[in-house]
Amino acid sequence: MRYFNELSEDELQAVFYSPPGSFTNRSPQELLAYAVGAALYMPATRTTIASDITTGKLESLVTAVIDLEDAVGDNEVEAAERSAVQQLSRIAFAIESGMMPLERLPLLFVRVRSADQLERFIEELGHSAHVLTGFVFPKFTVANGERYFRLLERYNCARTAGEPPLYGMPVLESASIIYKESRLESLLGIKRLLDYYRPYVLNVRIGATDFSSLFGLRRSPDSTVYDIAAIRDCIGDIINVFGRAEDGYVISGPVWEYFASSPNRLPLASLRDSRLREALLPELELSPALLQGRREASGNGQFEREIMLDKENGIIGKTVIHPSHIRAVQAIYAVTHEEYTDAYAIIAGSDGSLGVMKSEYSNKMNEMKPHYNWARRIIARAKIYGVLHEQQRYSALFREQDYARL
């Protein structure tokens, strides 16, 4: 698997100074933590999951989460479990029979409702579990989290040689975390638990929809999650506890809930040809109709703004619930040439021979010690999302079909 793998070699060369790297669910944990990116949730009752993945129907898809929790009605749980096992077994058969190369397998996760369901699901899935990268644990707390990770540890210790590990991704979205009087105790307790099971923790995820529900709130498409005071403050505390450079946790951002209702109504120019012709797609060159479609789906650019704010706060990736959201998240996490040259120079100069130096772009000072952890994160992102050419914009990575879905 590789980000932007659907682009031709000519397109990759036109856009990237250094192209994205490849990975599979057998890649090192640190690499996979950054690679999760835009995680598309799919209801487990959906009967086309296996065919969508094996045929590459969603060409930008890198990470998918088969959802047995909120996307499934309480009366559908048993049927959803059977469906999820069936879909994953079909994907496993496609890999084992050579119908689908392992290199094209997205990172696959299952969001379970409880530890009991996790134990049952792993047993029912059997050998087909090798197509999974792990599980998502919703409404994660110290009380329910211990058993989740004990089960993961037991599975990983018992797996046969050559099988990939299974990771857990806890979702922080419960009342004890958002309510101020219990927040610090809850976060520190969860941190101690995750530190103990660190080899099995891939991402720490934020669930702002459940947080909003506790206050009877729902953000509009004209605002970001950072405009909701209670949630903004809670996200800040989550970052304070889990975002410290020495711990190495990767935090993933909350979902954007809005998308346009008329996916086929826009008259589109060939953005693909424009990108090849100029290796650049300035926002102002988009047609009025195209811009209107984007505004309807992203709240006058608030979706993109929220992704940028996620990134500025050290968050990597985002939960998504619509295919049209995937590419925006992926594109904005690509590393700019300026970021890369700064990061490379900082790491290269961190041998003690320098304390500070002017950047290659001659617009800032790079300090070797204070900026070192930032530089390491930039290099880690560059390995996954690639490095754009000088003067290149994220919008060069948007494609015609991405806008058509909006």
Kinemage of the C-alpha trace (Angstrom):
@kinemage 1
@onewidth
@group {chain A} dominant
@subgroup {mainchain}
@vectorlist {calphas} color= white
{ca met a 1} P 0.000 0.000 0.000
{ca arg a 2} L 1.158 3.512 -0.762
{ca tyr a 3} L -0.530 6.888 -0.512
{ca phe a 4} L -1.566 8.403 -3.863
{ca asn a 5} L -0.798 5.040 -5.490
{ca glu a 6} L -3.470 5.659 -8.117
{ca leu a 7} L -1.366 8.450 -9.630
{ca ser a 8} L 0.802 7.600 -12.613
{ca glu a 9} L 4.574 7.869 -12.386
{ca asp a 10} L 4.408 11.085 -14.428
{ca glu a 11} L 1.917 12.546 -11.991
{ca leu a 12} L 3.954 11.499 -8.979
{ca gln a 13} L 7.069 13.090 -10.440
{ca ala a 14} L 5.167 16.266 -11.256
{ca val a 15} L 3.845 16.684 -7.727
{ca phe a 16} L 6.410 15.117 -5.402
{ca tyr a 17} L 9.995 16.023 -4.606
{ca ser a 18} L 10.122 12.724 -2.682
{ca pro a 19} L 7.249 10.291 -3.296
{ca pro a 20} L 5.329 8.479 -0.527
{ca gly a 21} L 6.774 5.210 0.726
{ca ser a 22} L 5.158 1.775 0.724
{ca phe a 23} L 3.901 -0.218 3.701
{ca thr a 24} L 1.749 -3.221 4.648
{ca asn a 25} L 0.127 -4.358 7.874
{ca arg a 26} L 3.446 -6.104 8.600
{ca ser a 27} L 5.427 -2.839 8.609
{ca pro a 28} L 6.974 -1.517 11.855
{ca gln a 29} L 4.570 -0.101 14.433
{ca glu a 30} L 5.969 3.449 14.302
{ca leu a 31} L 5.487 3.576 10.530
{ca leu a 32} L 1.951 2.187 10.697
{ca ala a 33} L 0.959 4.669 13.405
{ca tyr a 34} L 1.556 7.512 10.946
{ca ala a 35} L 0.124 5.559 8.008
{ca val a 36} L -3.423 5.159 9.414
{ca gly a 37} L -4.285 8.665 8.144
{ca ala a 38} L -7.861 9.062 6.898
{ca ala a 39} L -9.701 6.076 8.400
{ca leu a 40} L -12.974 5.451 6.539
{ca tyr a 41} L -15.714 3.931 8.694
{ca met a 42} L -17.963 1.331 7.038
{ca pro a 43} L -21.035 -0.233 8.713
{ca ala a 44} L -20.420 -3.932 9.294
{ca thr a 45} L -23.815 -4.637 7.727
{ca arg a 46} L -22.557 -3.403 4.367
{ca thr a 47} L -22.439 -6.416 2.053
{ca thr a 48} L -20.001 -4.973 -0.506
{ca ile a 49} L -17.001 -4.389 1.774
{ca ala a 50} L -14.961 -7.286 0.391
{ca ser a 51} L -15.705 -6.489 -3.248
{ca asp a 52} L -15.062 -2.769 -2.749
{ca ile a 53} L -11.643 -3.520 -1.262
{ca thr a 54} L -10.520 -6.355 -3.535
{ca thr a 55} L -11.545 -4.515 -6.704
{ca gly a 56} L -10.046 -1.206 -5.573
{ca lys a 57} L -13.347 0.597 -6.012
{ca leu a 58} L -12.251 3.337 -3.594
{ca glu a 59} L -8.930 4.117 -5.200
{ca ser a 60} L -7.723 6.537 -2.510
{ca leu a 61} L -8.582 4.187 0.360
{ca val a 62} L -5.663 3.339 2.650
{ca thr a 63} L -7.446 2.625 5.949
{ca ala a 64} L -10.909 1.187 6.566
{ca val a 65} L -12.724 0.520 9.841
{ca ile a 66} L -15.541 -2.032 9.801
{ca asp a 67} L -17.915 -0.677 12.414
{ca leu a 68} L -19.853 -2.944 14.765
{ca glu a 69} L -20.698 -0.138 17.185
{ca asp a 70} L -22.616 3.091 16.494
{ca ala a 71} L -23.114 2.357 12.777
{ca val a 72} L -25.053 -0.814 13.656
{ca gly a 73} L -28.462 -0.873 15.311
{ca asp a 74} L -28.817 -2.754 18.564
{ca asn a 75} L -31.078 -5.286 16.829
{ca glu a 76} L -28.524 -5.874 14.053
{ca val a 77} L -25.489 -6.854 16.097
{ca glu a 78} L -25.483 -10.618 15.499
{ca ala a 79} L -26.107 -10.214 11.782
{ca ala a 80} L -23.425 -7.524 11.589
{ca glu a 81} L -20.873 -9.805 13.266
{ca arg a 82} L -21.607 -12.597 10.800
{ca ser a 83} L -21.383 -10.172 7.901
{ca ala a 84} L -18.060 -8.737 9.074
{ca val a 85} L -16.539 -12.207 9.486
{ca gln a 86} L -17.791 -13.166 6.035
{ca gln a 87} L -16.420 -10.018 4.384
{ca leu a 88} L -12.992 -10.372 6.014
{ca ser a 89} L -12.873 -14.077 5.123
{ca arg a 90} L -13.499 -13.175 1.487
{ca ile a 91} L -10.680 -10.628 1.588
{ca ala a 92} L -8.385 -13.242 3.150
{ca phe a 93} L -9.283 -15.723 0.399
{ca ala a 94} L -8.532 -13.110 -2.268
{ca ile a 95} L -5.075 -12.555 -0.737
{ca glu a 96} L -4.299 -16.247 -0.269
{ca ser a 97} L -5.447 -17.211 -3.763
{ca gly a 98} L -3.432 -14.471 -5.430
{ca met a 99} L -6.504 -12.609 -6.671
{ca met a 100} L -5.337 -9.563 -4.729
{ca pro a 101} L -1.688 -8.846 -3.900
{ca leu a 102} L -0.873 -8.174 -0.258
{ca glu a 103} L 0.644 -4.850 -1.332
{ca arg a 104} L -2.837 -3.562 -2.267
{ca leu a 105} L -4.465 -4.500 1.033
{ca pro a 106} L -5.580 -1.419 2.996
{ca leu a 107} L -5.038 -1.223 6.721
{ca leu a 108} L -8.205 -2.888 8.043
{ca phe a 109} L -9.674 -2.490 11.520
{ca val a 110} L -12.866 -3.594 13.246
{ca arg a 111} L -14.570 -1.328 15.783
{ca val a 112} L -16.091 -3.584 18.439
{ca arg a 113} L -18.677 -2.833 21.105
{ca ser a 114} L -17.153 -4.685 24.041
{ca ala a 115} L -14.316 -6.954 25.122
{ca asp a 116} L -16.724 -9.903 24.996
{ca gln a 117} L -17.431 -9.138 21.363
{ca leu a 118} L -13.709 -8.754 20.647
{ca glu a 119} L -12.949 -12.193 22.104
{ca arg a 120} L -15.814 -13.798 20.203
{ca phe a 121} L -14.931 -12.035 16.955
{ca ile a 122} L -11.262 -13.061 16.998
{ca glu a 123} L -12.288 -16.669 17.583
{ca glu a 124} L -14.875 -16.633 14.796
{ca leu a 125} L -12.499 -14.952 12.351
{ca gly a 126} L -9.781 -17.532 12.927
{ca his a 127} L -6.956 -17.592 10.390
{ca ser a 128} L -8.530 -14.758 8.392
{ca ala a 129} L -7.417 -12.353 11.126
{ca his a 130} L -4.141 -11.961 9.230
{ca val a 131} L -5.792 -9.399 6.934
{ca leu a 132} L -6.490 -7.121 9.901
{ca thr a 133} L -4.207 -4.462 11.307
{ca gly a 134} L -6.214 -4.279 14.511
{ca phe a 135} L -9.296 -3.163 16.396
{ca val a 136} L -10.851 0.130 17.471
{ca phe a 137} L -12.019 0.332 21.081
{ca pro a 138} L -14.845 2.886 21.501
{ca lys a 139} L -15.678 4.806 24.691
{ca phe a 140} L -12.350 3.665 26.099
{ca thr a 141} L -11.769 3.958 29.845
{ca val a 142} L -9.489 2.343 32.398
{ca ala a 143} L -12.424 0.180 33.515
{ca asn a 144} L -13.065 -1.414 30.110
{ca gly a 145} L -9.629 -0.958 28.548
{ca glu a 146} L -7.633 -3.468 30.555
{ca arg a 147} L -9.494 -6.471 29.158
{ca tyr a 148} L -9.327 -5.176 25.580
{ca phe a 149} L -5.563 -5.112 25.684
{ca arg a 150} L -5.197 -8.347 27.668
{ca leu a 151} L -7.073 -10.084 24.855
{ca leu a 152} L -4.875 -8.441 22.234
{ca glu a 153} L -1.754 -9.448 24.127
{ca arg a 154} L -2.997 -13.038 24.374
{ca tyr a 155} L -3.689 -13.172 20.639
{ca asn a 156} L -0.324 -11.681 19.712
{ca cys a 157} L 1.568 -14.072 21.965
{ca ala a 158} L -0.253 -17.046 20.405
{ca arg a 159} L -0.053 -16.033 16.727
{ca thr a 160} L 2.006 -18.199 14.421
{ca ala a 161} L 5.227 -17.105 12.752
{ca gly a 162} L 4.672 -14.833 9.775
{ca glu a 163} L 1.308 -13.524 10.909
{ca pro a 164} L 1.159 -9.752 11.451
{ca pro a 165} L 0.473 -8.363 14.934
{ca leu a 166} L -2.913 -6.956 15.856
{ca tyr a 167} L -3.004 -3.455 17.341
{ca gly a 168} L -5.571 -1.537 19.360
{ca met a 169} L -6.758 2.010 18.782
{ca pro a 170} L -8.644 3.358 21.833
{ca val a 171} L -11.188 6.122 21.226
{ca leu a 172} L -11.329 8.804 23.914
{ca glu a 173} L -14.981 9.906 23.944
{ca ser a 174} L -16.494 9.075 27.330
{ca ala a 175} L -18.047 11.355 29.961
{ca ser a 176} L -15.219 10.858 32.449
{ca ile a 177} L -12.823 12.384 29.917
{ca ile a 178} L -14.847 15.406 28.778
{ca tyr a 179} L -16.191 16.296 32.248
{ca lys a 180} L -13.658 18.570 33.856
{ca glu a 181} L -13.861 17.207 37.404
{ca ser a 182} L -12.769 13.726 36.307
{ca arg a 183} L -10.730 14.473 33.173
{ca leu a 184} L -7.171 14.537 34.483
{ca glu a 185} L -7.588 11.423 36.608
{ca ser a 186} L -9.177 9.580 33.663
{ca leu a 187} L -6.535 10.641 31.148
{ca leu a 188} L -3.629 9.797 33.425
{ca gly a 189} L -5.173 6.427 34.252
{ca ile a 190} L -5.600 5.641 30.560
{ca lys a 191} L -2.038 6.803 29.900
{ca arg a 192} L -0.671 4.385 32.516
{ca leu a 193} L -2.693 1.548 30.993
{ca leu a 194} L -1.545 2.311 27.434
{ca asp a 195} L 2.065 2.684 28.550
{ca tyr a 196} L 1.892 -0.845 29.978
{ca tyr a 197} L 0.501 -2.227 26.706
{ca arg a 198} L 2.505 0.142 24.481
{ca pro a 199} L 3.595 -2.532 21.932
{ca tyr a 200} L -0.064 -3.009 20.996
{ca val a 201} L -1.215 0.637 20.855
{ca leu a 202} L -1.244 2.070 17.332
{ca asn a 203} L -3.227 5.344 17.643
{ca val a 204} L -5.044 7.287 20.326
{ca arg a 205} L -8.242 8.512 18.705
{ca ile a 206} L -10.561 11.399 19.664
{ca gly a 207} L -14.338 10.963 19.398
{ca ala a 208} L -15.809 14.457 19.363
{ca thr a 209} L -19.307 13.366 18.300
{ca asp a 210} L -19.861 11.494 21.577
{ca phe a 211} L -18.320 14.390 23.494
{ca ser a 212} L -20.783 16.782 21.822
{ca ser a 213} L -23.703 14.499 22.620
{ca leu a 214} L -23.028 14.808 26.342
{ca phe a 215} L -23.719 18.556 26.080
{ca gly a 216} L -26.544 18.314 23.532
{ca leu a 217} L -24.316 19.947 20.905
{ca arg a 218} L -23.637 19.382 17.238
{ca arg a 219} L -21.221 21.658 15.426
{ca ser a 220} L -22.454 23.300 12.230
{ca pro a 221} L -20.638 22.996 8.873
{ca asp a 222} L -19.537 26.613 9.337
{ca ser a 223} L -17.386 25.854 12.393
{ca thr a 224} L -14.638 23.449 13.388
{ca val a 225} L -14.433 21.232 16.441
{ca tyr a 226} L -11.963 23.761 17.839
{ca asp a 227} L -14.732 26.379 17.930
{ca ile a 228} L -16.691 24.333 20.512
{ca ala a 229} L -15.174 25.499 23.790
{ca ala a 230} L -15.669 22.395 25.953
{ca ile a 231} L -14.360 20.054 23.249
{ca arg a 232} L -11.449 22.333 22.345
{ca asp a 233} L -10.324 22.386 25.972
{ca cys a 234} L -10.607 18.610 26.246
{ca ile a 235} L -8.628 18.070 23.030
{ca gly a 236} L -5.952 20.341 24.463
{ca asp a 237} L -5.697 18.172 27.578
{ca ile a 238} L -5.612 14.958 25.517
{ca ile a 239} L -2.721 16.403 23.506
{ca asn a 240} L -1.006 17.496 26.736
{ca val a 241} L -1.114 13.953 28.113
{ca phe a 242} L -0.593 11.870 24.957
{ca gly a 243} L 1.166 14.265 22.586
{ca arg a 244} L 4.494 14.537 24.404
{ca ala a 245} L 7.387 13.837 22.070
{ca glu a 246} L 9.187 11.441 24.391
{ca asp a 247} L 6.185 9.082 24.493
{ca gly a 248} L 5.729 8.729 20.736
{ca tyr a 249} L 1.947 8.314 20.709
{ca val a 250} L 0.132 9.278 17.517
{ca ile a 251} L -3.188 11.057 18.127
{ca ser a 252} L -5.891 10.969 15.446
{ca gly a 253} L -8.493 13.704 14.921
{ca pro a 254} L -12.295 13.508 15.156
{ca val a 255} L -14.739 13.027 12.308
{ca trp a 256} L -16.215 15.707 10.014
{ca glu a 257} L -19.914 14.916 9.651
{ca tyr a 258} L -20.967 16.835 6.512
{ca phe a 259} L -20.970 16.033 2.801
{ca ala a 260} L -22.863 17.247 -0.246
{ca ser a 261} L -26.102 15.559 -1.250
{ca ser a 262} L -25.807 15.779 -5.059
{ca pro a 263} L -22.577 14.087 -6.081
{ca asn a 264} L -23.067 14.202 -9.852
{ca arg a 265} L -24.292 17.706 -10.494
{ca leu a 266} L -21.035 19.621 -11.072
{ca pro a 267} L -19.640 20.594 -14.489
{ca leu a 268} L -15.952 19.767 -14.105
{ca ala a 269} L -12.859 20.756 -16.019
{ca ser a 270} L -10.046 18.236 -16.210
{ca leu a 271} L -8.162 18.835 -12.999
{ca arg a 272} L -5.910 15.912 -13.816
{ca asp a 273} L -4.635 17.568 -17.001
{ca ser a 274} L -4.279 20.884 -15.186
{ca arg a 275} L -2.071 19.290 -12.580
{ca leu a 276} L 0.192 17.702 -15.164
{ca arg a 277} L 0.349 20.901 -17.171
{ca glu a 278} L 1.286 23.135 -14.276
{ca ala a 279} L 2.040 20.774 -11.381
{ca leu a 280} L -0.111 23.202 -9.449
{ca leu a 281} L -3.809 23.684 -8.807
{ca pro a 282} L -4.428 27.083 -7.203
{ca glu a 283} L -7.737 27.285 -5.413
{ca leu a 284} L -8.700 30.395 -7.362
{ca glu a 285} L -8.578 28.529 -10.664
{ca leu a 286} L -11.452 26.237 -9.713
{ca ser a 287} L -14.738 26.943 -11.419
{ca pro a 288} L -17.497 28.699 -9.415
{ca ala a 289} L -19.644 25.570 -9.581
{ca leu a 290} L -16.802 23.441 -8.274
{ca leu a 291} L -16.099 25.840 -5.459
{ca gln a 292} L -19.791 25.882 -4.549
{ca gly a 293} L -19.799 22.084 -4.332
{ca arg a 294} L -16.822 22.205 -2.021
{ca arg a 295} L -18.430 24.863 0.152
{ca glu a 296} L -21.581 22.790 0.585
{ca ala a 297} L -19.591 19.760 1.695
{ca ser a 298} L -16.896 21.428 3.753
{ca gly a 299} L -18.646 24.448 5.262
{ca asn a 300} L -16.901 27.206 3.305
{ca gly a 301} L -13.546 25.516 3.781
{ca gln a 302} L -14.074 24.667 7.466
{ca phe a 303} L -13.334 20.983 6.818
{ca glu a 304} L -9.931 21.823 5.376
{ca arg a 305} L -9.380 24.361 8.158
{ca glu a 306} L -10.146 21.715 10.784
{ca ile a 307} L -7.611 19.348 9.215
{ca met a 308} L -5.011 22.123 9.244
{ca leu a 309} L -5.769 22.843 12.910
{ca asp a 310} L -5.488 19.122 13.677
{ca lys a 311} L -2.071 19.107 12.059
{ca glu a 312} L -0.898 22.281 13.788
{ca asn a 313} L -1.774 20.659 17.122
{ca gly a 314} L 0.290 17.563 16.365
{ca ile a 315} L -2.635 15.330 15.385
{ca ile a 316} L -2.000 12.873 12.538
{ca gly a 317} L -4.959 11.612 10.495
{ca lys a 318} L -8.699 11.738 10.989
{ca thr a 319} L -11.794 9.586 11.187
{ca val a 320} L -13.874 9.986 8.013
{ca ile a 321} L -17.367 8.798 7.163
{ca his a 322} L -17.544 9.658 3.449
{ca pro a 323} L -15.184 8.750 0.587
{ca ser a 324} L -15.031 12.387 -0.567
{ca his a 325} L -13.205 13.262 2.662
{ca ile a 326} L -10.334 10.821 2.203
{ca arg a 327} L -8.183 12.752 -0.249
{ca ala a 328} L -8.415 16.080 1.597
{ca val a 329} L -6.975 14.501 4.744
{ca gln a 330} L -4.287 12.651 2.816
{ca ala a 331} L -3.273 15.692 0.780
{ca ile a 332} L -2.975 18.104 3.699
{ca tyr a 333} L -0.650 15.721 5.539
{ca ala a 334} L 1.813 15.674 2.648
{ca val a 335} L 5.012 17.463 3.708
{ca thr a 336} L 5.955 20.700 1.985
{ca his a 337} L 9.417 21.127 0.521
{ca glu a 338} L 10.128 23.921 2.999
{ca glu a 339} L 9.145 21.770 5.984
{ca tyr a 340} L 11.303 18.931 4.705
{ca thr a 341} L 14.423 21.000 4.071
{ca asp a 342} L 14.119 22.577 7.521
{ca ala a 343} L 13.632 19.201 9.204
{ca tyr a 344} L 16.471 17.574 7.286
{ca ala a 345} L 18.855 20.421 8.139
{ca ile a 346} L 17.906 20.296 11.828
{ca ile a 347} L 18.500 16.555 12.110
{ca ala a 348} L 21.731 16.755 10.102
{ca gly a 349} L 22.976 19.587 12.328
{ca ser a 350} L 22.053 17.965 15.634
{ca asp a 351} L 25.514 16.448 16.166
{ca gly a 352} L 26.492 19.349 18.408
{ca ser a 353} L 28.424 21.304 15.787
{ca leu a 354} L 25.670 23.929 15.482
{ca gly a 355} L 23.119 25.549 17.759
{ca val a 356} L 21.156 27.606 15.258
{ca met a 357} L 21.213 28.284 11.521
{ca lys a 358} L 19.247 30.223 8.930
{ca ser a 359} L 16.801 28.103 6.956
{ca glu a 360} L 17.386 27.244 3.316
{ca tyr a 361} L 14.376 29.433 2.495
{ca ser a 362} L 16.022 32.338 4.383
{ca asn a 363} L 12.800 33.128 6.249
{ca lys a 364} L 13.389 31.650 9.716
{ca met a 365} L 15.996 30.424 12.174
{ca asn a 366} L 16.248 26.689 12.791
{ca glu a 367} L 17.384 25.818 16.317
{ca met a 368} L 18.840 22.346 16.576
{ca lys a 369} L 17.631 21.381 20.075
{ca pro a 370} L 14.203 23.090 20.360
{ca his a 371} L 13.130 22.039 16.856
{ca tyr a 372} L 14.556 18.509 16.901
{ca asn a 373} L 11.361 16.691 17.945
{ca trp a 374} L 9.365 18.632 15.361
{ca ala a 375} L 11.901 17.652 12.705
{ca arg a 376} L 11.621 13.959 13.596
{ca arg a 377} L 7.846 14.102 13.164
{ca ile a 378} L 8.181 15.825 9.794
{ca ile a 379} L 10.576 13.135 8.539
{ca ala a 380} L 8.206 10.413 9.776
{ca arg a 381} L 5.304 12.050 7.904
{ca ala a 382} L 7.439 12.459 4.789
{ca lys a 383} L 8.086 8.706 4.640
{ca ile a 384} L 4.349 8.031 4.482
{ca tyr a 385} L 2.771 11.025 2.710
{ca gly a 386} L 5.698 12.190 0.581
{ca val a 387} L 7.309 15.597 0.084
{ca leu a 388} L 5.819 18.112 -2.356
{ca his a 389} L 7.940 19.952 -4.875
{ca glu a 390} L 9.022 23.481 -4.037
{ca gln a 391} L 6.142 25.967 -4.483
{ca gln a 392} L 3.709 23.051 -4.715
{ca arg a 393} L 0.310 23.174 -2.974
{ca tyr a 394} L -1.753 20.482 -1.298
{ca ser a 395} L -4.499 21.130 -3.848
{ca ala a 396} L -2.304 19.575 -6.539
{ca leu a 397} L -3.294 16.233 -5.034
{ca phe a 398} L -7.046 16.730 -5.373
{ca arg a 399} L -8.519 14.922 -8.332
{ca glu a 400} L -11.600 15.456 -10.463
{ca gln a 401} L -13.492 12.557 -8.932
{ca asp a 402} L -12.770 13.827 -5.427
{ca tyr a 403} L -14.544 17.091 -6.213
{ca ala a 404} L -17.298 15.265 -8.069
{ca arg a 405} L -18.174 13.402 -4.870
{ca leu a 406} L -18.511 16.654 -2.924
